[in-house]
């Protein structure tokens, strides 16, 4: 089961957060050879999505970085969205590791 996390993205600003993955026993997951991806949508049924830039930032400590540039956050409408983060193993096994709500906060300065 994926962990739940609510995140806040400010319009017109860089966004970045780090996720540290551990297994059910609390041991770090070695992400050597893994890839990761993430999208946010207004609802589960939305046909349009905005992708985050996701990278495995440290394979031995199970660290993933989820980010979005200020140019991309400027194009987001304020409000609540849904998101998840998936990892894909070298054997092509896909696992959803985090899911939750994205709160896009309106910016004033353009």
Biopython code that builds the backbone (N, CA, C, O; Angstrom):
import numpy as np
from Bio.PDB.StructureBuilder import StructureBuilder

atoms = [
    (1, "UNK", "N", (0.845, -1.179, 0.000)),
    (1, "UNK", "CA", (0.000, 0.000, 0.000)),
    (1, "UNK", "C", (0.890, 1.242, 0.000)),
    (1, "UNK", "O", (1.865, 1.322, 0.748)),
    (2, "UNK", "N", (0.545, 2.190, -0.836)),
    (2, "UNK", "CA", (1.312, 3.426, -0.971)),
    (2, "UNK", "C", (1.148, 4.313, 0.267)),
    (2, "UNK", "O", (0.091, 4.330, 0.898)),
    (3, "UNK", "N", (2.202, 5.039, 0.596)),
    (3, "UNK", "CA", (2.122, 6.029, 1.664)),
    (3, "UNK", "C", (1.294, 7.203, 1.178)),
    (3, "UNK", "O", (1.218, 7.461, -0.023)),
    (4, "UNK", "N", (0.669, 7.920, 2.113)),
    (4, "UNK", "CA", (-0.130, 9.095, 1.776)),
    (4, "UNK", "C", (0.624, 10.338, 2.214)),
    (4, "UNK", "O", (1.139, 10.400, 3.330)),
    (5, "UNK", "N", (0.686, 11.337, 1.324)),
    (5, "UNK", "CA", (1.347, 12.594, 1.663)),
    (5, "UNK", "C", (0.669, 13.742, 0.931)),
    (5, "UNK", "O", (0.439, 13.673, -0.276)),
    (6, "UNK", "N", (0.355, 14.792, 1.668)),
    (6, "UNK", "CA", (-0.210, 15.999, 1.084)),
    (6, "UNK", "C", (0.934, 16.981, 0.838)),
    (6, "UNK", "O", (1.751, 17.215, 1.728)),
    (7, "UNK", "N", (0.996, 17.560, -0.376)),
    (7, "UNK", "CA", (2.071, 18.488, -0.692)),
    (7, "UNK", "C", (1.497, 19.823, -1.148)),
    (7, "UNK", "O", (0.353, 19.908, -1.593)),
    (8, "UNK", "N", (2.317, 20.862, -1.028)),
    (8, "UNK", "CA", (1.930, 22.218, -1.412)),
    (8, "UNK", "C", (2.880, 22.718, -2.483)),
    (8, "UNK", "O", (4.099, 22.670, -2.315)),
    (9, "UNK", "N", (2.314, 23.202, -3.591)),
    (9, "UNK", "CA", (3.086, 23.743, -4.697)),
    (9, "UNK", "C", (2.670, 25.198, -4.856)),
    (9, "UNK", "O", (1.486, 25.499, -5.008)),
    (10, "UNK", "N", (3.638, 26.091, -4.819)),
    (10, "UNK", "CA", (3.347, 27.515, -4.983)),
    (10, "UNK", "C", (3.472, 27.890, -6.453)),
    (10, "UNK", "O", (4.469, 27.570, -7.100)),
    (11, "UNK", "N", (2.458, 28.568, -6.975)),
    (11, "UNK", "CA", (2.500, 29.062, -8.351)),
    (11, "UNK", "C", (3.706, 29.976, -8.525)),
    (11, "UNK", "O", (4.049, 30.736, -7.618)),
    (12, "UNK", "N", (4.354, 29.905, -9.693)),
    (12, "UNK", "CA", (5.478, 30.772, -10.060)),
    (12, "UNK", "C", (6.747, 30.526, -9.258)),
    (12, "UNK", "O", (7.654, 31.357, -9.297)),
    (13, "UNK", "N", (6.846, 29.426, -8.536)),
    (13, "UNK", "CA", (8.031, 29.136, -7.725)),
    (13, "UNK", "C", (8.525, 27.725, -8.009)),
    (13, "UNK", "O", (7.750, 26.847, -8.389)),
    (14, "UNK", "N", (9.814, 27.519, -7.821)),
    (14, "UNK", "CA", (10.386, 26.176, -7.943)),
    (14, "UNK", "C", (9.773, 25.286, -6.863)),
    (14, "UNK", "O", (9.534, 25.733, -5.742)),
    (15, "UNK", "N", (9.525, 24.033, -7.209)),
    (15, "UNK", "CA", (9.031, 23.057, -6.235)),
    (15, "UNK", "C", (9.961, 21.861, -6.231)),
    (15, "UNK", "O", (10.387, 21.389, -7.285)),
    (16, "UNK", "N", (10.273, 21.374, -5.041)),
    (16, "UNK", "CA", (11.080, 20.162, -4.916)),
    (16, "UNK", "C", (10.820, 19.531, -3.557)),
    (16, "UNK", "O", (10.728, 20.224, -2.544)),
    (17, "UNK", "N", (10.704, 18.219, -3.548)),
    (17, "UNK", "CA", (10.584, 17.480, -2.297)),
    (17, "UNK", "C", (11.318, 16.155, -2.459)),
    (17, "UNK", "O", (11.452, 15.632, -3.565)),
    (18, "UNK", "N", (11.786, 15.626, -1.340)),
    (18, "UNK", "CA", (12.533, 14.373, -1.343)),
    (18, "UNK", "C", (11.729, 13.301, -0.631)),
    (18, "UNK", "O", (11.125, 13.554, 0.411)),
    (19, "UNK", "N", (11.725, 12.099, -1.200)),
    (19, "UNK", "CA", (11.041, 10.950, -0.615)),
    (19, "UNK", "C", (12.100, 9.900, -0.319)),
    (19, "UNK", "O", (12.915, 9.576, -1.183)),
    (20, "UNK", "N", (12.092, 9.367, 0.898)),
    (20, "UNK", "CA", (13.009, 8.297, 1.279)),
    (20, "UNK", "C", (12.204, 7.012, 1.430)),
    (20, "UNK", "O", (11.337, 6.914, 2.299)),
    (21, "UNK", "N", (12.494, 6.030, 0.583)),
    (21, "UNK", "CA", (11.707, 4.804, 0.551)),
    (21, "UNK", "C", (12.297, 3.722, 1.452)),
    (21, "UNK", "O", (13.499, 3.453, 1.441)),
    (22, "UNK", "N", (11.399, 3.109, 2.236)),
    (22, "UNK", "CA", (11.783, 1.993, 3.106)),
    (22, "UNK", "C", (10.758, 0.877, 2.921)),
    (22, "UNK", "O", (9.606, 1.130, 2.567)),
    (23, "UNK", "N", (11.189, -0.351, 3.164)),
    (23, "UNK", "CA", (10.269, -1.488, 3.060)),
    (23, "UNK", "C", (9.450, -1.618, 4.341)),
    (23, "UNK", "O", (9.595, -0.801, 5.251)),
    (24, "UNK", "N", (8.601, -2.624, 4.422)),
    (24, "UNK", "CA", (7.701, -2.793, 5.567)),
    (24, "UNK", "C", (8.439, -3.077, 6.877)),
    (24, "UNK", "O", (7.861, -2.912, 7.951)),
    (25, "UNK", "N", (9.703, -3.500, 6.809)),
    (25, "UNK", "CA", (10.505, -3.725, 8.009)),
    (25, "UNK", "C", (11.296, -2.474, 8.401)),
    (25, "UNK", "O", (12.015, -2.485, 9.400)),
    (26, "UNK", "N", (11.167, -1.397, 7.621)),
    (26, "UNK", "CA", (11.873, -0.163, 7.921)),
    (26, "UNK", "C", (13.261, -0.079, 7.317)),
    (26, "UNK", "O", (14.013, 0.849, 7.617)),
    (27, "UNK", "N", (13.614, -1.048, 6.459)),
    (27, "UNK", "CA", (14.924, -1.035, 5.812)),
    (27, "UNK", "C", (14.866, -0.208, 4.529)),
    (27, "UNK", "O", (13.862, -0.208, 3.817)),
    (28, "UNK", "N", (15.955, 0.491, 4.251)),
    (28, "UNK", "CA", (16.051, 1.304, 3.044)),
    (28, "UNK", "C", (15.931, 0.415, 1.813)),
    (28, "UNK", "O", (16.495, -0.678, 1.769)),
    (29, "UNK", "N", (15.193, 0.893, 0.813)),
    (29, "UNK", "CA", (15.061, 0.162, -0.451)),
    (29, "UNK", "C", (16.179, 0.614, -1.384)),
    (29, "UNK", "O", (16.308, 1.804, -1.671)),
    (30, "UNK", "N", (16.977, -0.322, -1.853)),
    (30, "UNK", "CA", (18.032, -0.011, -2.807)),
    (30, "UNK", "C", (17.380, 0.167, -4.174)),
    (30, "UNK", "O", (16.742, -0.751, -4.688)),
    (31, "UNK", "N", (17.541, 1.341, -4.756)),
    (31, "UNK", "CA", (16.875, 1.673, -6.015)),
    (31, "UNK", "C", (17.799, 1.576, -7.222)),
    (31, "UNK", "O", (17.548, 2.216, -8.244)),
    (32, "UNK", "N", (18.847, 0.797, -7.119)),
    (32, "UNK", "CA", (19.757, 0.618, -8.259)),
    (32, "UNK", "C", (18.985, 0.037, -9.439)),
    (32, "UNK", "O", (18.333, -1.000, -9.314)),
    (33, "UNK", "N", (19.063, 0.710, -10.582)),
    (33, "UNK", "CA", (18.387, 0.260, -11.791)),
    (33, "UNK", "C", (16.924, 0.648, -11.875)),
    (33, "UNK", "O", (16.274, 0.356, -12.878)),
    (34, "UNK", "N", (16.386, 1.298, -10.853)),
    (34, "UNK", "CA", (14.979, 1.706, -10.850)),
    (34, "UNK", "C", (14.802, 3.037, -11.568)),
    (34, "UNK", "O", (15.739, 3.829, -11.670)),
    (35, "UNK", "N", (13.602, 3.272, -12.058)),
    (35, "UNK", "CA", (13.205, 4.586, -12.563)),
    (35, "UNK", "C", (11.959, 4.997, -11.785)),
    (35, "UNK", "O", (11.329, 4.170, -11.126)),
    (36, "UNK", "N", (11.611, 6.268, -11.865)),
    (36, "UNK", "CA", (10.448, 6.766, -11.128)),
    (36, "UNK", "C", (9.724, 7.808, -11.972)),
    (36, "UNK", "O", (10.331, 8.464, -12.818)),
    (37, "UNK", "N", (8.419, 7.954, -11.736)),
    (37, "UNK", "CA", (7.637, 8.968, -12.427)),
    (37, "UNK", "C", (6.479, 9.407, -11.536)),
    (37, "UNK", "O", (6.116, 8.726, -10.577)),
    (38, "UNK", "N", (5.909, 10.566, -11.880)),
    (38, "UNK", "CA", (4.812, 11.106, -11.085)),
    (38, "UNK", "C", (4.000, 12.076, -11.925)),
    (38, "UNK", "O", (4.542, 12.814, -12.749)),
    (39, "UNK", "N", (2.691, 12.064, -11.703)),
    (39, "UNK", "CA", (1.780, 12.998, -12.370)),
    (39, "UNK", "C", (0.755, 13.503, -11.368)),
    (39, "UNK", "O", (0.452, 12.854, -10.367)),
    (40, "UNK", "N", (0.231, 14.686, -11.673)),
    (40, "UNK", "CA", (-0.901, 15.207, -10.904)),
    (40, "UNK", "C", (-2.060, 15.449, -11.864)),
    (40, "UNK", "O", (-1.860, 15.843, -13.013)),
    (41, "UNK", "N", (-3.276, 15.208, -11.377)),
    (41, "UNK", "CA", (-4.502, 15.391, -12.156)),
    (41, "UNK", "C", (-5.570, 15.969, -11.248)),
    (41, "UNK", "O", (-5.509, 15.823, -10.027)),
    (42, "UNK", "N", (-6.545, 16.625, -11.851)),
    (42, "UNK", "CA", (-7.652, 17.201, -11.080)),
    (42, "UNK", "C", (-8.481, 16.098, -10.415)),
    (42, "UNK", "O", (-8.976, 16.277, -9.302)),
    (43, "UNK", "N", (-8.629, 14.965, -11.093)),
    (43, "UNK", "CA", (-9.337, 13.825, -10.516)),
    (43, "UNK", "C", (-8.769, 12.544, -11.136)),
    (43, "UNK", "O", (-7.976, 12.597, -12.076)),
    (44, "UNK", "N", (-9.179, 11.417, -10.606)),
    (44, "UNK", "CA", (-8.737, 10.130, -11.153)),
    (44, "UNK", "C", (-9.123, 9.990, -12.621)),
    (44, "UNK", "O", (-8.444, 9.301, -13.383)),
    (45, "UNK", "N", (-10.203, 10.637, -13.012)),
    (45, "UNK", "CA", (-10.764, 10.460, -14.346)),
    (45, "UNK", "C", (-10.319, 11.520, -15.346)),
    (45, "UNK", "O", (-10.696, 11.454, -16.516)),
    (46, "UNK", "N", (-9.527, 12.493, -14.911)),
    (46, "UNK", "CA", (-9.060, 13.553, -15.810)),
    (46, "UNK", "C", (-8.215, 12.972, -16.932)),
    (46, "UNK", "O", (-7.381, 12.095, -16.709)),
    (47, "UNK", "N", (-8.442, 13.472, -18.133)),
    (47, "UNK", "CA", (-7.640, 13.008, -19.273)),
    (47, "UNK", "C", (-6.346, 13.804, -19.403)),
    (47, "UNK", "O", (-5.401, 13.340, -20.041)),
    (48, "UNK", "N", (-6.289, 14.992, -18.811)),
    (48, "UNK", "CA", (-5.056, 15.776, -18.866)),
    (48, "UNK", "C", (-4.311, 15.646, -17.541)),
    (48, "UNK", "O", (-4.909, 15.513, -16.474)),
    (49, "UNK", "N", (-2.985, 15.690, -17.649)),
    (49, "UNK", "CA", (-2.136, 15.541, -16.469)),
    (49, "UNK", "C", (-0.940, 16.460, -16.592)),
    (49, "UNK", "O", (-0.553, 16.855, -17.692)),
    (50, "UNK", "N", (-0.364, 16.794, -15.461)),
    (50, "UNK", "CA", (0.888, 17.531, -15.409)),
    (50, "UNK", "C", (1.909, 16.618, -14.754)),
    (50, "UNK", "O", (1.675, 16.082, -13.671)),
    (51, "UNK", "N", (3.043, 16.447, -15.419)),
    (51, "UNK", "CA", (4.084, 15.560, -14.895)),
    (51, "UNK", "C", (5.072, 16.328, -14.025)),
    (51, "UNK", "O", (5.421, 17.473, -14.312)),
    (52, "UNK", "N", (5.505, 15.682, -12.977)),
    (52, "UNK", "CA", (6.613, 16.177, -12.177)),
    (52, "UNK", "C", (7.909, 15.649, -12.793)),
    (52, "UNK", "O", (7.899, 14.626, -13.478)),
    (53, "UNK", "N", (9.013, 16.336, -12.554)),
    (53, "UNK", "CA", (10.332, 15.800, -12.890)),
    (53, "UNK", "C", (10.750, 14.932, -11.710)),
    (53, "UNK", "O", (10.868, 15.418, -10.585)),
    (54, "UNK", "N", (10.971, 13.656, -11.968)),
    (54, "UNK", "CA", (11.282, 12.726, -10.892)),
    (54, "UNK", "C", (12.608, 12.051, -11.193)),
    (54, "UNK", "O", (12.862, 11.616, -12.316)),
    (55, "UNK", "N", (13.455, 11.970, -10.164)),
    (55, "UNK", "CA", (14.736, 11.288, -10.342)),
    (55, "UNK", "C", (15.055, 10.474, -9.094)),
    (55, "UNK", "O", (14.681, 10.833, -7.978)),
    (56, "UNK", "N", (15.751, 9.379, -9.318)),
    (56, "UNK", "CA", (16.288, 8.607, -8.204)),
    (56, "UNK", "C", (17.587, 9.318, -7.830)),
    (56, "UNK", "O", (18.601, 9.172, -8.513)),
    (57, "UNK", "N", (17.549, 10.091, -6.739)),
    (57, "UNK", "CA", (18.677, 10.939, -6.391)),
    (57, "UNK", "C", (19.767, 10.223, -5.614)),
    (57, "UNK", "O", (20.917, 10.662, -5.629)),
    (58, "UNK", "N", (19.436, 9.128, -4.933)),
    (58, "UNK", "CA", (20.450, 8.323, -4.248)),
    (58, "UNK", "C", (19.953, 6.878, -4.205)),
    (58, "UNK", "O", (19.041, 6.547, -3.447)),
    (59, "UNK", "N", (20.557, 6.036, -5.017)),
    (59, "UNK", "CA", (20.077, 4.647, -5.127)),
    (59, "UNK", "C", (20.254, 3.861, -3.844)),
    (59, "UNK", "O", (19.387, 3.058, -3.497)),
    (60, "UNK", "N", (21.356, 4.068, -3.124)),
    (60, "UNK", "CA", (21.632, 3.243, -1.940)),
    (60, "UNK", "C", (20.830, 3.659, -0.714)),
    (60, "UNK", "O", (20.644, 2.854, 0.199)),
    (61, "UNK", "N", (20.349, 4.909, -0.673)),
    (61, "UNK", "CA", (19.544, 5.342, 0.468)),
    (61, "UNK", "C", (18.051, 5.392, 0.133)),
    (61, "UNK", "O", (17.247, 5.824, 0.960)),
    (62, "UNK", "N", (17.674, 4.954, -1.072)),
    (62, "UNK", "CA", (16.268, 4.923, -1.462)),
    (62, "UNK", "C", (15.646, 6.286, -1.609)),
    (62, "UNK", "O", (14.466, 6.467, -1.311)),
    (63, "UNK", "N", (16.427, 7.256, -2.068)),
    (63, "UNK", "CA", (15.957, 8.634, -2.140)),
    (63, "UNK", "C", (15.505, 9.006, -3.550)),
    (63, "UNK", "O", (16.219, 8.789, -4.529)),
    (64, "UNK", "N", (14.290, 9.576, -3.628)),
    (64, "UNK", "CA", (13.710, 10.056, -4.880)),
    (64, "UNK", "C", (13.431, 11.546, -4.719)),
    (64, "UNK", "O", (12.962, 11.984, -3.668)),
    (65, "UNK", "N", (13.717, 12.319, -5.754)),
    (65, "UNK", "CA", (13.402, 13.742, -5.753)),
    (65, "UNK", "C", (12.278, 14.006, -6.758)),
    (65, "UNK", "O", (12.348, 13.587, -7.913)),
    (66, "UNK", "N", (11.253, 14.702, -6.298)),
    (66, "UNK", "CA", (10.108, 15.091, -7.129)),
    (66, "UNK", "C", (10.158, 16.616, -7.239)),
    (66, "UNK", "O", (10.200, 17.313, -6.225)),
    (67, "UNK", "N", (10.153, 17.132, -8.472)),
    (67, "UNK", "CA", (10.340, 18.571, -8.656)),
    (67, "UNK", "C", (9.502, 19.092, -9.813)),
    (67, "UNK", "O", (9.002, 18.334, -10.645)),
    (68, "UNK", "N", (9.365, 20.443, -9.836)),
    (68, "UNK", "CA", (8.710, 21.121, -10.944)),
    (68, "UNK", "C", (9.322, 22.520, -11.033)),
    (68, "UNK", "O", (9.526, 23.180, -10.014)),
    (69, "UNK", "N", (9.609, 22.960, -12.238)),
    (69, "UNK", "CA", (10.222, 24.273, -12.438)),
    (69, "UNK", "C", (9.203, 25.387, -12.208)),
    (69, "UNK", "O", (7.995, 25.155, -12.241)),
    (70, "UNK", "N", (9.707, 26.594, -11.977)),
    (70, "UNK", "CA", (8.815, 27.739, -11.791)),
    (70, "UNK", "C", (8.019, 28.024, -13.063)),
    (70, "UNK", "O", (6.875, 28.473, -12.989)),
    (71, "UNK", "N", (8.612, 27.768, -14.223)),
    (71, "UNK", "CA", (7.885, 27.957, -15.486)),
    (71, "UNK", "C", (6.676, 27.022, -15.558)),
    (71, "UNK", "O", (5.626, 27.405, -16.073)),
    (72, "UNK", "N", (6.820, 25.805, -15.047)),
    (72, "UNK", "CA", (5.701, 24.861, -15.055)),
    (72, "UNK", "C", (4.673, 25.171, -13.971)),
    (72, "UNK", "O", (3.472, 25.049, -14.211)),
    (73, "UNK", "N", (5.127, 25.573, -12.774)),
    (73, "UNK", "CA", (4.156, 25.889, -11.723)),
    (73, "UNK", "C", (3.343, 27.128, -12.095)),
    (73, "UNK", "O", (2.208, 27.282, -11.645)),
    (74, "UNK", "N", (3.921, 28.012, -12.916)),
    (74, "UNK", "CA", (3.201, 29.210, -13.357)),
    (74, "UNK", "C", (1.980, 28.846, -14.201)),
    (74, "UNK", "O", (1.018, 29.611, -14.265)),
    (75, "UNK", "N", (2.019, 27.686, -14.845)),
    (75, "UNK", "CA", (0.913, 27.247, -15.704)),
    (75, "UNK", "C", (-0.173, 26.480, -14.956)),
    (75, "UNK", "O", (-1.181, 26.098, -15.551)),
    (76, "UNK", "N", (0.019, 26.252, -13.665)),
    (76, "UNK", "CA", (-0.975, 25.508, -12.882)),
    (76, "UNK", "C", (-2.063, 26.434, -12.379)),
    (76, "UNK", "O", (-1.789, 27.564, -11.975)),
    (77, "UNK", "N", (-3.292, 25.957, -12.403)),
    (77, "UNK", "CA", (-4.401, 26.698, -11.802)),
    (77, "UNK", "C", (-4.445, 26.381, -10.313)),
    (77, "UNK", "O", (-4.255, 25.227, -9.930)),
    (78, "UNK", "N", (-4.690, 27.376, -9.464)),
    (78, "UNK", "CA", (-4.785, 27.106, -8.030)),
    (78, "UNK", "C", (-5.896, 26.097, -7.749)),
    (78, "UNK", "O", (-6.898, 26.048, -8.462)),
    (79, "UNK", "N", (-5.708, 25.298, -6.710)),
    (79, "UNK", "CA", (-6.721, 24.332, -6.322)),
    (79, "UNK", "C", (-6.115, 23.036, -5.834)),
    (79, "UNK", "O", (-4.908, 22.934, -5.614)),
    (80, "UNK", "N", (-6.980, 22.046, -5.669)),
    (80, "UNK", "CA", (-6.575, 20.724, -5.176)),
    (80, "UNK", "C", (-6.509, 19.736, -6.335)),
    (80, "UNK", "O", (-7.379, 19.713, -7.205)),
    (81, "UNK", "N", (-5.472, 18.932, -6.325)),
    (81, "UNK", "CA", (-5.250, 17.914, -7.337)),
    (81, "UNK", "C", (-4.878, 16.615, -6.639)),
    (81, "UNK", "O", (-4.618, 16.595, -5.436)),
    (82, "UNK", "N", (-4.858, 15.550, -7.394)),
    (82, "UNK", "CA", (-4.392, 14.254, -6.898)),
    (82, "UNK", "C", (-3.066, 13.943, -7.573)),
    (82, "UNK", "O", (-2.816, 14.383, -8.695)),
    (83, "UNK", "N", (-2.216, 13.181, -6.886)),
    (83, "UNK", "CA", (-0.951, 12.779, -7.489)),
    (83, "UNK", "C", (-0.542, 11.414, -6.956)),
    (83, "UNK", "O", (-1.057, 10.942, -5.942)),
    (84, "UNK", "N", (0.381, 10.804, -7.651)),
    (84, "UNK", "CA", (1.049, 9.626, -7.118)),
    (84, "UNK", "C", (2.457, 9.558, -7.685)),
    (84, "UNK", "O", (2.790, 10.233, -8.659)),
    (85, "UNK", "N", (3.269, 8.732, -7.057)),
    (85, "UNK", "CA", (4.639, 8.488, -7.492)),
    (85, "UNK", "C", (4.788, 6.987, -7.657)),
    (85, "UNK", "O", (4.462, 6.220, -6.751)),
    (86, "UNK", "N", (5.285, 6.569, -8.821)),
    (86, "UNK", "CA", (5.516, 5.139, -9.042)),
    (86, "UNK", "C", (7.000, 4.908, -9.320)),
    (86, "UNK", "O", (7.702, 5.765, -9.857)),
    (87, "UNK", "N", (7.445, 3.720, -8.933)),
    (87, "UNK", "CA", (8.795, 3.294, -9.274)),
    (87, "UNK", "C", (8.687, 2.042, -10.133)),
    (87, "UNK", "O", (7.758, 1.247, -9.988)),
    (88, "UNK", "N", (9.652, 1.883, -11.025)),
    (88, "UNK", "CA", (9.695, 0.714, -11.905)),
    (88, "UNK", "C", (11.032, 0.020, -11.704)),
    (88, "UNK", "O", (12.092, 0.629, -11.850)),
    (89, "UNK", "N", (10.967, -1.261, -11.366)),
    (89, "UNK", "CA", (12.180, -2.039, -11.101)),
    (89, "UNK", "C", (12.882, -2.401, -12.410)),
    (89, "UNK", "O", (12.305, -2.255, -13.487)),
    (90, "UNK", "N", (14.115, -2.867, -12.318)),
    (90, "UNK", "CA", (14.809, -3.323, -13.527)),
    (90, "UNK", "C", (14.072, -4.468, -14.238)),
    (90, "UNK", "O", (14.281, -4.691, -15.430)),
    (91, "UNK", "N", (13.210, -5.192, -13.509)),
    (91, "UNK", "CA", (12.421, -6.276, -14.091)),
    (91, "UNK", "C", (11.049, -5.795, -14.563)),
    (91, "UNK", "O", (10.172, -6.607, -14.860)),
    (92, "UNK", "N", (10.863, -4.478, -14.631)),
    (92, "UNK", "CA", (9.624, -3.825, -15.099)),
    (92, "UNK", "C", (8.441, -3.980, -14.155)),
    (92, "UNK", "O", (7.296, -3.849, -14.585)),
    (93, "UNK", "N", (8.689, -4.255, -12.881)),
    (93, "UNK", "CA", (7.623, -4.302, -11.891)),
    (93, "UNK", "C", (7.326, -2.873, -11.429)),
    (93, "UNK", "O", (8.221, -2.162, -10.972)),
    (94, "UNK", "N", (6.054, -2.460, -11.554)),
    (94, "UNK", "CA", (5.641, -1.103, -11.204)),
    (94, "UNK", "C", (4.999, -1.111, -9.825)),
    (94, "UNK", "O", (4.129, -1.933, -9.538)),
    (95, "UNK", "N", (5.439, -0.183, -8.970)),
    (95, "UNK", "CA", (4.909, -0.069, -7.616)),
    (95, "UNK", "C", (4.578, 1.386, -7.324)),
    (95, "UNK", "O", (5.407, 2.273, -7.527)),
    (96, "UNK", "N", (3.362, 1.625, -6.846)),
    (96, "UNK", "CA", (2.997, 2.976, -6.413)),
    (96, "UNK", "C", (3.491, 3.123, -4.985)),
    (96, "UNK", "O", (3.093, 2.356, -4.108)),
    (97, "UNK", "N", (4.360, 4.110, -4.742)),
    (97, "UNK", "CA", (4.985, 4.257, -3.431)),
    (97, "UNK", "C", (4.398, 5.406, -2.615)),
    (97, "UNK", "O", (4.419, 5.362, -1.385)),
    (98, "UNK", "N", (3.877, 6.424, -3.281)),
    (98, "UNK", "CA", (3.267, 7.572, -2.592)),
    (98, "UNK", "C", (2.065, 8.035, -3.396)),
    (98, "UNK", "O", (2.068, 7.991, -4.626)),
    (99, "UNK", "N", (1.032, 8.483, -2.681)),
    (99, "UNK", "CA", (-0.130, 9.086, -3.307)),
    (99, "UNK", "C", (-0.663, 10.149, -2.371)),
    (99, "UNK", "O", (-0.362, 10.144, -1.177)),
    (100, "UNK", "N", (-1.459, 11.062, -2.914)),
    (100, "UNK", "CA", (-2.030, 12.075, -2.044)),
    (100, "UNK", "C", (-2.608, 13.250, -2.791)),
    (100, "UNK", "O", (-2.998, 13.148, -3.953)),
    (101, "UNK", "N", (-2.653, 14.368, -2.095)),
    (101, "UNK", "CA", (-3.246, 15.600, -2.599)),
    (101, "UNK", "C", (-2.140, 16.621, -2.840)),
    (101, "UNK", "O", (-1.209, 16.753, -2.046)),
    (102, "UNK", "N", (-2.264, 17.342, -3.958)),
    (102, "UNK", "CA", (-1.410, 18.497, -4.246)),
    (102, "UNK", "C", (-2.277, 19.735, -4.077)),
    (102, "UNK", "O", (-3.324, 19.854, -4.713)),
    (103, "UNK", "N", (-1.854, 20.645, -3.234)),
    (103, "UNK", "CA", (-2.515, 21.932, -3.076)),
    (103, "UNK", "C", (-1.688, 22.965, -3.823)),
    (103, "UNK", "O", (-0.567, 23.277, -3.422)),
    (104, "UNK", "N", (-2.243, 23.500, -4.916)),
    (104, "UNK", "CA", (-1.547, 24.539, -5.671)),
    (104, "UNK", "C", (-2.002, 25.884, -5.113)),
    (104, "UNK", "O", (-3.181, 26.233, -5.171)),
    (105, "UNK", "N", (-1.035, 26.634, -4.569)),
    (105, "UNK", "CA", (-1.312, 27.915, -3.942)),
    (105, "UNK", "C", (-1.104, 29.043, -4.946)),
    (105, "UNK", "O", (-0.062, 29.111, -5.599)),
    (106, "UNK", "N", (-2.075, 29.915, -5.069)),
    (106, "UNK", "CA", (-2.029, 31.002, -6.047)),
    (106, "UNK", "C", (-0.883, 31.956, -5.758)),
    (106, "UNK", "O", (-0.594, 32.286, -4.608)),
    (107, "UNK", "N", (-0.234, 32.391, -6.844)),
    (107, "UNK", "CA", (0.811, 33.394, -6.727)),
    (107, "UNK", "C", (0.274, 34.763, -7.080)),
    (107, "UNK", "O", (-0.671, 34.879, -7.861)),
    (108, "UNK", "N", (0.863, 35.796, -6.517)),
    (108, "UNK", "CA", (0.441, 37.162, -6.801)),
    (108, "UNK", "C", (1.398, 37.800, -7.801)),
    (108, "UNK", "O", (0.967, 38.417, -8.776)),
    (109, "UNK", "N", (2.696, 37.649, -7.555)),
    (109, "UNK", "CA", (3.698, 38.239, -8.434)),
    (109, "UNK", "C", (3.888, 37.360, -9.651)),
    (109, "UNK", "O", (4.134, 36.161, -9.525)),
    (110, "UNK", "N", (3.775, 37.951, -10.824)),
    (110, "UNK", "CA", (3.890, 37.188, -12.068)),
    (110, "UNK", "C", (5.202, 37.468, -12.740)),
    (110, "UNK", "O", (5.481, 36.915, -13.804)),
]
sb = StructureBuilder()
sb.init_structure("model")
sb.init_model(0)
sb.init_chain("A")
sb.init_seg("    ")
for serial, (resi, resn, name, xyz) in enumerate(atoms, 1):
    if name == "N":
        sb.init_residue(resn, " ", resi, " ")
    sb.init_atom(name, np.array(xyz, "f"), 0.0, 1.0, " ", f" {name:<3s}", serial, name[0])
structure = sb.get_structure()
